[in-house]
Amino acid sequence: MSAGALLRAAVVADLGAVAGMTVFDAPPVRGAVPFAVVGEAMLTDWSGAAFTGREGRFAVTLTDEGEVPVRLRTLVAAVEDRLPEMARDLGQGWRIAALRLAGGRMRRERARWVATVEFQVRVYRAQ
């Protein structure tokens, strides 16, 4: 598997432990709110002499309903706190070197609230 696919699978698994929401690796056709979708990691080469590496960004999009986004704000905070602390081993020799919050935004879409939280990541595999 690619570094991006391993990263996405690890993030989906890790966020599955956040109470109160379901986590998907692609937008669901039907999903009870609140739910989160882990987007594709857009990675570029970050290799060195002794390792193969990738760096880039990925986003987690959270969706909820309601008059005000109180529950969504709580879930966003949980995602922002949890991911930088997730396990570093992705499998197949890939490890996370750095993972940090890069930003986010919240908006209203029809009857739903949608928040996007972006992260910067660097992963490597020793040669």
HELIX and SHEET records of a PDB file:
HELIX    1   1 ALA A    3  LEU A   15  1                                  13    
HELIX    2   2 VAL A   70  ARG A   82  1                                  13    
HELIX    3   3 LEU A   83  GLU A   85  5                                   3    
SHEET    1   A 4 THR A  22  PHE A  24  0                                        
SHEET    2   A 4 PHE A  35  VAL A  38  1                                        
SHEET    3   A 4 PHE A  51  GLU A  65 -1                                        
SHEET    4   A 4 MET A  42  ASP A  45 -1                                        
SHEET    1   B 6 THR A  22  PHE A  24  0                                        
SHEET    2   B 6 PHE A  35  VAL A  38  1                                        
SHEET    3   B 6 PHE A  51  GLU A  65 -1                                        
SHEET    4   B 6 ARG A 112  ALA A 126 -1                                        
SHEET    5   B 6 TRP A  94  GLU A 109 -1                                        
SHEET    6   B 6 ASP A  89  GLY A  91 -1                                        
END                                                                             
